[in-house]
Amino acid sequence: MGPVKQDKDGTSGRTGSFLNEMVVAAGMVLLLLLIWSTAQIFFLIFAGVLLAIFLRSLSHWVDNHTPLGSGGSLAVVIFALLGLFGLGGWYLAPDIAEQADALFQSLPRMIHHLGAQIDQYEWGRRILAQAPKAAERFTRPFDILSRVTGVFSTALGMVMNFIIVFFIGLYLAIDPGRYRTGLIQLAPIDRRDRTEQVLNRLGDTLQWWLIGRMVAMVVIGLLTAVGLWLIGVPLALMLGLLAGILNFIPYLGPILSIVPPLLMVVTEGPTMILYVVFLYVAIQAIESYLLTPIIEQKTVSLPPALALSTQVLMGVLFGGLGVIFASPITAVGLKLVKMLYIGDLLGDKRAEAE
């Protein structure tokens, strides 16, 4: 059979191009379905990629300012980060344990005082009347065992996920070229240069997103440390550092970061507790609705409304992991749309520079 003759108006060429586009679209749909069915694994791999980019960015900076070389710089960065976390935990843990012990000792008195206050109101007496029934259900042996087992399995799963992410990020950071080359070779030969360009731009996007996130974490850490120092909470600097680190996790991070300062001031009365709660709520409001959307718009051109909307959507679809990775995934998706759809398919190359 001879070659297909192309019409003068290029009909056959357009048909072939349309078929190629349909194949690409079908492939994207299948990829999205695969990601949907294996969402947790995808999020773990994505977290490992972010960790690798973070480690490589720091190691590049060390490599440019020291004679250690690429491998030595990466080793220095890893040991420095592990030492920083270890030192922070060693410095902060004894005081938190002491305050927690004081809390447990004073907890019966606090519960009795709270019950006396609630008993003054009609709605309070109704709640107290139902409390024994709820306590009886909670203290059934089977319920206690199931709750303890659930907590243990959740904690074990979190530890295992952290280990998986750590090693994925570590291996990617040690030899990123091997994995990049493997992805590029999956593309057709005539599209490999474009694939490499897309991967480079996606890496730059994630790197800038991480830079923006680090800036937000530093600002939140400083605001928290200064605020806690002004209201007289001990270990304000370390608590601010903890708040900055946990701020990487949207919504859940601030909730976790408020627990240590509350443990430290719970024995000082309700006024101090209200000060701490108000401080953290105010800082979280500034971070969620002002600081992070503005930083992301400046660093990765991510519109604030789009960032907030995707956080809500991915939170509904995928839970906590969806909320954590909503912003970087949205930034990557937006860059892919600009390069592959608007740039390549529609022919508008100006979108890639935005």
C-alpha positions as CSV (number, residue, x, y, z in Angstrom):
1,M,0.0,0.0,0.0
2,G,1.4,3.4,-1.0
3,P,1.7,6.4,1.3
4,V,-1.5,8.3,2.1
5,K,-1.8,11.3,-0.2
6,Q,-2.4,14.6,1.6
7,D,-5.1,16.8,0.2
8,K,-4.1,20.2,-1.0
9,D,-5.9,21.9,1.9
10,G,-4.0,19.7,4.4
11,T,-7.1,17.7,5.5
12,S,-5.1,14.5,6.1
13,G,-2.5,16.3,8.2
14,R,-5.2,17.9,10.3
15,T,-6.8,14.5,10.8
16,G,-3.6,12.9,11.9
17,S,-2.9,15.8,14.3
18,F,-6.4,15.5,15.7
19,L,-5.9,11.8,16.3
20,N,-2.7,12.5,18.1
21,E,-4.4,15.1,20.3
22,M,-7.2,12.6,21.1
23,V,-4.6,10.0,22.1
24,V,-2.8,12.5,24.3
25,A,-6.2,13.5,25.9
26,A,-7.1,9.8,26.5
27,G,-3.7,9.3,28.0
28,M,-4.2,12.2,30.4
29,V,-7.7,10.9,31.4
30,L,-6.2,7.5,32.1
31,L,-3.4,9.1,34.1
32,L,-5.9,11.1,36.2
33,L,-8.0,7.9,36.8
34,L,-4.8,6.1,38.0
35,I,-3.9,8.9,40.3
36,W,-7.4,9.0,41.7
37,S,-7.4,5.3,42.5
38,T,-3.9,5.4,44.1
39,A,-4.2,8.9,45.6
40,Q,-2.3,8.1,48.8
41,I,0.7,6.6,47.0
42,F,0.7,9.6,44.6
43,F,0.8,12.0,47.5
44,L,3.7,10.1,49.1
45,I,5.7,10.2,45.9
46,F,4.9,13.9,45.4
47,A,6.0,14.6,49.0
48,G,9.3,12.7,48.2
49,V,9.8,14.9,45.1
50,L,9.3,18.1,47.1
51,L,11.8,16.8,49.7
52,A,14.3,16.1,47.0
53,I,13.9,19.5,45.5
54,F,14.3,21.1,49.0
55,L,17.5,19.1,49.7
56,R,19.0,19.8,46.3
57,S,18.3,23.5,46.6
58,L,20.1,23.7,49.9
59,S,22.9,21.5,48.7
60,H,23.4,23.6,45.6
61,W,23.8,26.7,47.8
62,V,26.3,24.9,50.0
63,D,28.1,23.6,47.0
64,N,28.4,27.1,45.5
65,H,29.9,28.5,48.8
66,T,32.1,25.6,49.8
67,P,34.6,23.2,48.2
68,L,32.7,20.2,49.4
69,G,31.2,19.1,46.0
70,S,27.7,18.0,45.3
71,G,27.8,14.8,47.4
72,G,29.5,16.4,50.4
73,S,27.1,19.4,50.3
74,L,24.1,17.1,50.3
75,A,25.5,15.1,53.2
76,V,26.1,18.3,55.2
77,V,22.6,19.5,54.5
78,I,21.0,16.2,55.6
79,F,23.0,16.0,58.9
80,A,22.4,19.7,59.6
81,L,18.7,19.3,59.3
82,L,18.6,16.1,61.4
83,G,20.7,17.9,64.0
84,L,18.4,20.9,64.1
85,F,15.3,18.8,64.6
86,G,17.1,16.7,67.2
87,L,18.4,19.7,69.1
88,G,14.9,21.3,69.0
89,G,13.2,18.2,70.4
90,W,15.9,17.7,73.1
91,Y,15.5,21.4,74.2
92,L,11.8,21.6,74.1
93,A,10.6,18.1,75.2
94,P,11.6,18.3,79.0
95,D,9.6,21.5,79.5
96,I,6.6,20.2,77.6
97,A,6.7,17.0,79.6
98,E,6.8,19.0,82.9
99,Q,3.9,21.1,81.9
100,A,1.9,18.1,80.7
101,D,2.6,16.4,84.1
102,A,1.3,19.5,85.9
103,L,-1.7,19.5,83.7
104,F,-2.6,15.9,84.4
105,Q,-2.2,16.5,88.2
106,S,-4.5,19.5,88.1
107,L,-7.0,18.1,85.6
108,P,-9.5,16.7,88.2
109,R,-9.6,20.1,89.9
110,M,-10.1,21.9,86.6
111,I,-12.9,19.5,85.5
112,H,-14.7,20.0,88.9
113,H,-14.4,23.8,88.5
114,L,-15.6,23.6,84.9
115,G,-18.6,21.4,85.9
116,A,-19.5,23.9,88.7
117,Q,-19.5,26.7,86.2
118,I,-21.6,24.8,83.6
119,D,-24.1,23.7,86.3
120,Q,-25.3,27.3,86.7
121,Y,-27.1,27.2,83.4
122,E,-30.0,25.1,82.2
123,W,-28.2,23.9,79.0
124,G,-25.2,23.0,81.2
125,R,-27.3,20.8,83.5
126,R,-28.6,18.9,80.4
127,I,-25.1,18.3,79.2
128,L,-24.0,17.1,82.6
129,A,-27.0,14.8,82.8
130,Q,-25.9,13.1,79.6
131,A,-22.3,12.9,80.6
132,P,-22.5,9.7,82.7
133,K,-24.1,7.8,79.7
134,A,-21.4,9.0,77.3
135,A,-18.7,8.2,79.8
136,E,-20.2,4.7,80.3
137,R,-20.1,4.0,76.5
138,F,-16.6,5.4,76.2
139,T,-15.3,3.2,79.0
140,R,-16.6,-0.1,77.7
141,P,-13.6,-2.5,77.3
142,F,-14.3,-3.1,73.6
143,D,-14.6,0.6,72.9
144,I,-11.3,1.4,74.7
145,L,-9.5,-1.4,72.9
146,S,-10.8,-0.3,69.5
147,R,-9.8,3.3,70.2
148,V,-6.3,2.4,71.4
149,T,-5.8,0.1,68.4
150,G,-7.0,2.8,66.0
151,V,-4.6,5.4,67.5
152,F,-1.7,2.9,67.4
153,S,-2.3,2.0,63.8
154,T,-2.7,5.6,62.8
155,A,0.6,6.6,64.5
156,L,2.4,3.6,63.0
157,G,1.0,4.5,59.5
158,M,2.2,8.1,59.9
159,V,5.7,6.9,60.9
160,M,5.9,4.5,57.9
161,N,4.7,7.2,55.5
162,F,7.4,9.5,56.9
163,I,10.0,6.9,56.3
164,I,8.8,6.2,52.8
165,V,8.8,9.9,51.9
166,F,12.3,10.4,53.5
167,F,13.9,7.7,51.4
168,I,12.1,8.6,48.2
169,G,13.4,12.2,48.6
170,L,16.8,11.0,49.6
171,Y,17.3,8.8,46.6
172,L,15.9,11.4,44.2
173,A,18.2,14.0,45.7
174,I,21.3,11.8,45.5
175,D,20.9,11.0,41.8
176,P,18.2,13.1,40.2
177,G,19.6,12.9,36.7
178,R,18.9,9.1,36.4
179,Y,15.2,9.6,37.1
180,R,14.9,12.7,34.9
181,T,16.5,10.8,32.0
182,G,14.1,7.9,32.5
183,L,11.1,10.1,32.3
184,I,12.4,11.9,29.2
185,Q,13.1,8.6,27.4
186,L,9.4,7.7,27.8
187,A,8.5,10.5,25.4
188,P,8.7,10.2,21.6
189,I,12.2,11.0,20.2
190,D,11.0,14.2,18.5
191,R,9.3,15.4,21.8
192,R,12.2,14.7,24.2
193,D,13.7,18.1,24.1
194,R,10.2,19.6,24.8
195,T,9.7,17.0,27.6
196,E,13.0,18.0,29.2
197,Q,12.0,21.7,29.0
198,V,8.7,20.9,30.6
199,L,10.3,19.0,33.4
200,N,12.8,21.8,34.0
201,R,10.0,24.4,34.2
202,L,8.0,22.1,36.6
203,G,11.1,21.8,38.8
204,D,11.6,25.5,38.9
205,T,7.9,26.0,39.8
206,L,8.1,23.6,42.7
207,Q,11.4,25.2,43.8
208,W,9.8,28.7,43.8
209,W,6.7,27.3,45.6
210,L,9.0,25.9,48.3
211,I,10.8,29.2,48.6
212,G,7.5,31.0,49.1
213,R,6.4,28.4,51.6
214,M,9.7,28.8,53.5
215,V,9.2,32.6,53.6
216,A,5.7,32.1,55.0
217,M,7.0,29.6,57.6
218,V,9.7,32.1,58.7
219,V,7.2,34.9,59.0
220,I,4.8,32.8,61.0
221,G,7.6,31.5,63.3
222,L,8.8,35.1,64.0
223,L,5.2,36.4,64.6
224,T,4.5,33.5,67.0
225,A,7.8,33.8,68.9
226,V,7.3,37.6,69.4
227,G,3.7,37.2,70.3
228,L,4.4,34.5,72.9
229,W,7.3,36.5,74.3
230,L,5.1,39.6,74.7
231,I,2.4,37.7,76.6
232,G,4.9,36.0,78.8
233,V,4.9,32.4,77.6
234,P,8.2,30.5,78.3
235,L,10.3,29.1,75.5
236,A,8.8,31.5,73.1
237,L,11.7,31.1,70.6
238,M,11.4,27.4,70.4
239,L,7.6,27.4,70.2
240,G,7.9,29.9,67.4
241,L,10.3,27.6,65.6
242,L,7.8,24.7,66.1
243,A,4.9,26.8,64.8
244,G,6.9,27.8,61.7
245,I,7.8,24.2,60.9
246,L,4.3,22.9,61.5
247,N,2.9,25.7,59.4
248,F,3.9,23.7,56.3
249,I,0.8,21.6,57.0
250,P,-2.3,23.8,56.2
251,Y,-5.0,23.9,58.9
252,L,-3.7,20.9,60.9
253,G,-0.3,22.3,61.5
254,P,-1.5,25.4,63.4
255,I,-3.7,23.1,65.5
256,L,-0.8,21.0,66.4
257,S,1.5,23.9,67.1
258,I,-0.9,25.5,69.7
259,V,-0.9,22.4,71.9
260,P,2.6,23.0,73.5
261,P,2.0,26.6,74.6
262,L,-1.5,25.7,75.9
263,L,0.1,23.0,78.0
264,M,2.6,25.6,79.4
265,V,0.0,28.2,80.4
266,V,-3.0,26.0,81.3
267,T,-2.1,26.1,85.0
268,E,-1.9,30.0,84.9
269,G,-5.6,30.5,84.5
270,P,-8.1,31.1,81.7
271,T,-6.9,34.6,80.9
272,M,-3.5,33.3,79.7
273,I,-5.2,30.5,77.7
274,L,-7.4,33.1,75.9
275,Y,-4.3,35.2,75.1
276,V,-2.6,32.2,73.5
277,V,-5.7,31.1,71.6
278,F,-6.4,34.6,70.3
279,L,-2.7,35.0,69.2
280,Y,-2.7,31.8,67.2
281,V,-6.1,32.4,65.7
282,A,-5.0,35.9,64.6
283,I,-1.7,34.6,63.1
284,Q,-3.5,31.8,61.3
285,A,-6.0,34.2,59.8
286,I,-3.2,36.4,58.6
287,E,-1.3,33.4,57.1
288,S,-4.3,31.7,55.4
289,Y,-6.1,34.6,53.9
290,L,-3.3,37.2,53.3
291,L,0.3,36.0,53.6
292,T,0.3,32.7,51.8
293,P,-2.0,33.7,48.9
294,I,0.0,36.8,48.2
295,I,3.4,34.9,48.4
296,E,2.1,32.2,46.1
297,Q,0.9,34.7,43.6
298,K,4.3,36.4,43.5
299,T,6.4,33.2,43.4
300,V,4.5,30.8,41.2
301,S,1.8,33.1,39.7
302,L,-0.9,31.1,41.6
303,P,-4.1,33.3,41.9
304,P,-5.2,33.5,45.5
305,A,-8.8,32.5,44.7
306,L,-7.7,29.5,42.8
307,A,-5.3,28.4,45.6
308,L,-8.1,28.6,48.2
309,S,-10.6,26.9,46.0
310,T,-8.3,24.0,45.2
311,Q,-7.5,23.5,48.9
312,V,-11.2,23.2,49.7
313,L,-11.8,20.9,46.7
314,M,-8.9,18.6,47.3
315,G,-9.7,18.5,51.0
316,V,-13.1,17.2,50.2
317,L,-11.9,14.7,47.7
318,F,-8.7,13.4,49.4
319,G,-8.8,14.5,53.0
320,G,-5.8,15.9,54.9
321,L,-3.2,14.9,52.3
322,G,-5.2,16.7,49.6
323,V,-5.2,19.9,51.7
324,I,-1.4,19.7,52.4
325,F,-0.4,19.3,48.7
326,A,-3.2,21.3,47.1
327,S,-1.1,24.4,46.4
328,P,2.0,22.8,44.8
329,I,-0.2,20.4,42.8
330,T,-2.2,23.3,41.5
331,A,0.9,25.2,40.7
332,V,2.2,22.3,38.7
333,G,-1.1,21.8,37.0
334,L,-1.3,25.4,36.0
335,K,2.2,25.3,34.5
336,L,1.3,22.2,32.5
337,V,-1.9,23.8,31.2
338,K,0.1,26.9,30.1
339,M,2.9,24.9,28.4
340,L,1.1,21.9,26.9
341,Y,-2.4,23.2,26.2
342,I,-2.2,26.9,25.7
343,G,1.4,26.9,24.4
344,D,1.6,23.7,22.3
345,L,-2.0,22.9,21.4
346,L,-3.3,26.4,21.0
347,G,0.0,27.9,19.8
348,D,0.0,30.8,22.3
349,K,3.6,30.7,23.5
350,R,3.2,34.0,25.5
351,A,1.4,32.0,28.3
352,E,4.6,30.1,29.1
353,A,6.3,33.3,30.2
354,E,3.6,34.2,32.7
